Amino acid sequence: MLDDASAPTVIARLERLLSQADLPPSVRAQAEDLRSRLSGGVRIFVLGPKNVGKSQICGAMLGQFEAQSQTAGSAGVCFTHSLHEGAAPLEDLHIQSLSVPLLESIALVDMETPDDADAFAHSVARAIAVADIVLWCTETFGPDETELWKNAPDYLKDHSFLVLTKADIPAAKGLLSERIGALQTIASEEFHSFFPTSTHHIRSMLNDGIDINGEALAASGVKALCEAVSRLAASGRHADLDRALLLLERHGVEDQTAALAAEKSHVKDQTPSKLNSYEGALDLIVAATPALTPARAGPDLADHVLRACSTLVEDLVELAAEQTQCDEAFETWRNDLYDASDKVVLMSLENDMRSAADAATVVLQIKHDLQDRIAC
C-alpha cells in the first residue's frame, strides 16, 4: 500500500491514461471511477431514522454544528474539504466545503430522512448503492431499521458502524447497559463495530464558544468513532491507490513505480521498530500511573480515573496506529488496543466507581501484556 501523499501523482497518471483516445470502454470506466474516488475522498454516509441525532453526530465529528444546513429539495448535505474538487456521490446533495482535517480523506454525507416510509427506504437504498462506509445512527435499531439494513451488501456491512445516539438519555434512566448489550449483539452480526455516543455536552460547549478538548470528545464517544472511521477510510484509500497503480502499470502509463516504492520505503525507514513501540507504550502507562491512582479519594474520583484511563488508551491507540511495519503478533496487539479503547469508552459513559475499577483493570492488563512481549 502507498501513503496518501502519493494520491496526487496517481491522479495525474490516471488523467494521462484517460487522455488516450483508443482506451477500451471498460478501462476508461475503471480509471474514471478511481480518479473520482481518489479526488473526492472515501464516501461516508450517515443514515438512520428521523430525529435520532444524525446531524448532531456530524456536527460533533466536524466540530461545527452551525455548518448543518441544506437547500430545499436536496437529499442531504455532503461535507467535503476545500481541497477536493470531485463530484458529490449523489447528484442532488447540497455541498458544503469545510477546512476540517477529518475531511481531507473523506466526504461525509448527512442524508435527509423523509417522513414517508417508502421515500426513506428509497433514500437508504440510494445511499448504500454508492457508500464506502455507513454510520447507522439509532436509539433502538428496531424492526423497520433491521428491514432496511438487510439490503446492504455484506462488504458494506463489514465496513460500517452502528452508532447509538443520545446515550445520556438511557443512562439517566439506568437503561444504558441493557441498551448497549442489545445493540452490541446486533452490531456483531450486521456491522463492523458499535459506538455509543452522547453529543449533548459537545453541542452545548460549541454553542457557548468553548473549544472542545480531547477529554470532552473522548467522553462523548465521538473521538473513538472518528478514529475508527479514519482508520477504515485510510485502509480503503490505500486499496484504491493500489488498484489504480495496478491499472496504470497494466497499461504502461509513465511507470513511476520505482520512485513511488522508494517514497514508501523512506516512510517505512522512519517507522520505529515493534520493540520500540512496545517500550514506548509501556512508558506511557508508567507516566500515567499517578493519575490512575490519585492519593486522595473524592466525589469526582470515578470521573477522574475514567478520564485518565480514556486519555491513556487513546494515546496508546495513536502510538500503535503510527506503526506500519508489523507482523501478525503486532497486528493482534494493535487490534486488542482498539478493543480496549472501545471498552473504556463504554465504561466512561457509565461514570461510576465500578466502571472506573474496570477501566483501570483494562489498563493493567495492557501493561502486563506489554511486559510479556518485551521480555520475549
C-alpha positions in Angstrom: 0.0 0.0 0.0 1.1 3.6 -0.6 0.9 6.7 1.6 -1.9 9.2 0.9 0.8 11.7 -0.2 1.1 9.7 -3.4 -2.5 10.3 -4.4 -1.9 13.5 -6.5 0.7 11.6 -8.5 -1.6 8.7 -9.1 -4.5 11.0 -10.1 -2.2 12.8 -12.6 -1.2 9.5 -14.2 -4.9 8.5 -14.4 -5.6 11.7 -16.2 -2.9 10.8 -18.7 -4.4 7.4 -19.2 -7.9 8.9 -19.8 -6.5 11.2 -22.4 -5.8 8.2 -24.7 -8.4 8.2 -27.4 -8.2 4.5 -28.1 -8.8 3.4 -24.4 -11.2 0.5 -24.1 -14.5 1.5 -22.5 -14.1 -0.9 -19.6 -10.7 0.5 -18.8 -11.9 4.1 -19.1 -14.8 3.3 -16.7 -12.3 1.9 -14.1 -10.0 4.8 -14.5 -12.8 7.4 -14.1 -14.1 5.7 -11.0 -10.7 5.6 -9.4 -10.0 9.2 -10.3 -13.3 10.2 -8.8 -12.7 8.2 -5.6 -9.1 9.5 -5.1 -10.2 13.1 -5.8 -13.3 13.2 -3.6 -12.3 11.1 -0.6 -13.9 7.9 0.9 -17.7 8.2 0.8 -19.2 8.0 4.3 -23.0 8.2 4.7 -24.8 9.0 7.9 -28.1 7.2 7.9 -30.9 6.4 10.3 -34.5 7.3 11.3 -35.7 10.8 11.8 -34.8 12.7 14.9 -32.2 10.2 16.2 -29.4 12.8 16.1 -27.7 12.2 12.8 -26.9 15.8 12.3 -25.6 16.1 15.8 -23.2 13.3 15.2 -22.0 15.0 12.0 -21.6 18.3 13.9 -19.6 16.7 16.7 -17.3 14.9 14.2 -16.7 18.1 12.3 -16.7 20.4 15.4 -19.1 22.7 13.6 -22.7 22.4 14.4 -23.5 25.6 12.7 -22.5 24.1 9.4 -25.6 21.9 9.3 -27.8 23.3 6.5 -29.1 22.3 3.2 -31.1 23.7 0.4 -34.8 22.8 -0.1 -35.3 19.6 -2.0 -31.8 18.3 -1.6 -31.2 14.7 -0.5 -28.9 15.8 2.2 -25.6 17.6 2.9 -22.2 16.5 1.6 -19.4 17.9 3.6 -16.1 17.9 1.7 -12.7 19.5 2.2 -11.9 22.7 0.2 -9.0 20.7 -1.4 -11.4 18.3 -3.0 -12.9 19.0 -6.5 -14.6 15.7 -7.0 -18.3 15.5 -7.6 -20.6 14.5 -4.7 -21.5 10.8 -4.5 -25.2 11.7 -5.3 -26.1 14.4 -7.7 -28.9 16.1 -5.6 -26.8 16.7 -2.5 -26.1 20.1 -1.1 -22.3 20.5 -1.0 -20.5 22.3 1.9 -16.7 22.7 1.8 -15.0 22.9 5.2 -11.4 23.1 6.1 -11.6 20.3 8.7 -8.8 17.7 9.0 -11.2 14.8 9.0 -12.5 15.8 5.6 -9.0 15.7 4.0 -9.5 12.0 3.2 -13.3 11.6 3.3 -16.6 13.0 2.1 -19.2 13.0 4.9 -22.9 12.8 3.8 -25.7 13.6 6.2 -28.7 12.1 4.4 -32.1 13.7 4.8 -34.7 11.3 6.4 -38.1 11.7 4.6 -41.2 11.4 6.6 -42.7 8.9 4.2 -41.6 5.3 4.9 -41.3 4.4 1.2 -39.3 7.6 0.5 -37.0 6.8 3.4 -36.4 3.3 2.1 -35.6 4.7 -1.3 -33.2 7.2 0.2 -31.4 4.4 2.1 -31.2 2.2 -1.0 -29.6 5.1 -3.0 -27.1 5.7 -0.2 -25.9 2.1 0.2 -25.5 1.7 -3.5 -22.7 4.3 -3.5 -21.4 4.4 0.1 -18.0 3.1 1.1 -18.8 3.3 4.8 -22.2 3.8 6.6 -22.7 5.2 10.1 -26.2 4.0 11.0 -27.4 6.2 13.8 -30.1 4.8 16.1 -31.6 4.7 19.5 -33.1 1.2 19.3 -32.4 -0.3 15.8 -36.0 -1.5 15.7 -37.6 -3.9 13.1 -38.1 -1.2 10.5 -34.4 -0.3 10.6 -33.4 -4.0 10.5 -35.5 -4.5 7.4 -33.8 -1.6 5.6 -30.3 -2.6 6.6 -30.7 -6.2 5.5 -30.5 -5.0 1.9 -27.0 -3.7 2.3 -24.3 -5.8 0.7 -22.1 -7.9 3.0 -19.0 -5.9 2.0 -20.6 -2.6 3.1 -21.9 -4.2 6.4 -18.3 -5.2 7.1 -17.2 -1.6 6.7 -20.0 0.2 8.6 -20.7 1.2 12.2 -23.8 1.1 14.4 -23.9 4.3 16.4 -26.1 4.6 19.5 -27.0 8.3 19.8 -28.2 10.2 22.8 -26.7 7.6 25.2 -27.1 10.1 28.0 -30.9 9.5 28.0 -31.0 5.8 28.7 -28.0 6.3 31.1 -30.1 8.7 33.2 -32.9 6.1 33.4 -30.5 3.3 34.3 -31.1 1.5 31.0 -27.8 2.1 29.2 -26.2 -1.3 29.9 -29.3 -3.1 28.7 -29.5 -0.9 25.6 -25.8 -1.4 24.8 -26.0 -5.1 25.3 -28.8 -5.4 22.8 -27.2 -3.3 20.2 -23.8 -4.9 20.6 -25.4 -8.3 19.7 -26.9 -6.7 16.5 -23.6 -5.0 15.7 -21.6 -8.2 16.0 -23.6 -9.7 13.2 -24.5 -6.7 11.0 -21.8 -4.1 11.4 -18.0 -3.7 11.7 -18.2 -2.1 15.1 -20.6 -0.4 17.6 -20.2 3.0 19.3 -22.4 4.6 22.0 -22.3 8.4 21.8 -23.7 11.4 23.6 -23.3 14.8 21.9 -25.4 17.0 24.2 -22.4 18.4 26.1 -20.3 18.8 23.0 -23.0 20.9 21.3 -23.5 23.0 24.4 -19.8 23.7 24.6 -19.6 24.7 21.0 -22.7 26.9 21.3 -21.1 28.6 24.3 -17.9 29.3 22.3 -15.8 26.8 24.3 -13.2 24.8 22.4 -13.6 21.1 22.5 -10.7 19.4 24.2 -9.7 15.7 23.7 -11.1 14.7 27.1 -14.6 16.0 26.3 -14.5 14.5 22.8 -13.4 11.1 24.3 -16.1 11.2 26.9 -18.8 11.7 24.3 -17.7 8.6 22.4 -17.2 10.7 19.2 -13.4 10.7 19.4 -13.3 6.8 19.3 -15.8 6.9 16.4 -13.8 9.4 14.4 -10.6 7.4 14.9 -12.2 4.1 13.8 -13.7 5.8 10.8 -10.4 7.4 9.9 -8.6 4.0 10.2 -11.1 2.3 8.0 -11.2 5.2 5.5 -7.4 5.1 5.3 -7.5 1.4 4.6 -10.0 1.9 1.7 -8.0 4.8 0.3 -4.8 2.7 0.3 -6.7 -0.1 -1.5 -7.9 2.4 -4.2 -4.3 3.6 -4.7 -3.1 0.0 -5.1 -5.9 -0.7 -7.6 -5.0 2.5 -9.6 -1.3 1.6 -9.7 -2.1 -1.9 -11.0 -4.3 -0.4 -13.7 -1.7 2.1 -14.7 1.1 -0.4 -14.8 -1.0 -2.8 -16.9 -1.5 0.0 -19.5 2.1 1.3 -19.3 1.4 4.9 -18.3 4.7 6.5 -17.3 5.8 3.9 -15.0 6.9 5.6 -11.8 6.5 2.5 -9.6 10.2 2.6 -8.6 10.0 6.2 -7.4 6.8 5.6 -5.5 8.3 2.5 -4.0 11.3 4.5 -2.8 9.0 7.0 -1.2 7.2 4.2 0.5 10.5 2.7 1.6 11.5 6.1 3.1 8.4 6.2 5.1 9.0 2.7 6.4 12.6 3.6 7.3 11.3 6.3 9.6 9.0 3.9 11.4 10.1 2.8 14.9 10.6 -0.9 15.5 7.9 -3.0 17.1 10.0 -3.3 20.2 10.4 0.4 20.5 6.6 0.7 20.1 6.0 -1.7 23.0 8.5 0.1 25.2 7.1 3.4 24.2 3.6 2.2 25.1 4.8 0.9 28.5 6.5 4.3 29.2 3.1 6.0 28.6 1.4 3.7 31.1 4.1 4.2 33.7 3.9 8.0 33.2 0.1 7.9 33.6 0.1 5.7 36.7 -0.1 8.6 39.2 -3.2 9.9 37.5 -4.8 6.4 37.6 -4.1 6.1 41.4 -4.8 9.5 43.0 -3.6 9.9 46.6 -6.9 11.1 47.9 -10.5 9.9 47.2 -13.3 12.4 46.5 -16.7 12.7 45.0 -15.2 13.0 41.5 -12.8 10.1 41.9 -14.6 7.8 39.3 -14.7 10.6 36.7 -11.0 11.4 37.4 -9.9 7.8 36.9 -12.1 7.2 33.8 -10.8 10.4 32.1 -7.2 9.4 32.8 -7.8 5.8 31.5 -9.6 7.1 28.4 -6.8 9.6 27.6 -4.1 7.0 28.2 -5.8 4.3 26.0 -6.3 6.9 23.2 -2.6 7.8 23.4 -1.7 4.1 23.1 -4.0 3.6 20.1 -2.4 6.6 18.4 1.1 5.2 19.1 0.1 1.8 17.6 -1.6 3.3 14.6 1.6 5.0 13.6 3.4 1.7 13.2 3.3 0.4 9.6 5.8 -2.4 9.7 4.2 -5.2 11.7 3.7 -8.9 11.8 0.7 -10.9 12.8 1.6 -10.7 16.5 1.8 -6.9 16.4 -1.4 -6.6 14.5 -3.1 -8.7 17.2 -1.8 -6.4 19.8 -3.0 -3.3 17.9 -6.5 -4.8 17.5 -6.6 -5.6 21.2 -5.8 -1.9 21.9 -8.7 -0.9 19.6 -11.0 -3.2 21.6 -9.7 -1.9 24.9 -10.3 1.7 23.7 -13.9 0.8 22.9 -14.4 -0.8 26.3 -13.1 2.2 28.2 -15.4 4.5 26.2 -18.4 2.4 27.3 -17.1 2.5 30.9 -16.8 6.3 30.7 -20.4 6.6 29.8 -21.4 4.7 33.0 -19.2 7.0 35.1 -19.3 5.1 38.4 -16.7 3.5 40.7 -17.3 0.0 39.3 -16.7 1.3 35.8 -13.6 3.2 36.9 -12.2 0.0 38.5 -12.9 -2.0 35.3 -11.2 0.7 33.2 -8.1 0.6 35.5 -8.1 -3.2 35.2 -8.1 -2.9 31.4 -5.1 -0.7 31.6 -3.3 -3.1 34.0 -4.0 -6.0 31.5 -2.4 -3.9 28.7 0.6 -3.2 30.9 1.1 -6.9 31.8 0.8 -7.9 28.1 3.4 -5.3 27.1 5.8 -6.6 29.8 5.5 -10.1 28.5 6.0 -9.0 24.9 9.1 -7.0 25.7 10.6 -9.9 27.7 10.2 -12.3 24.7 
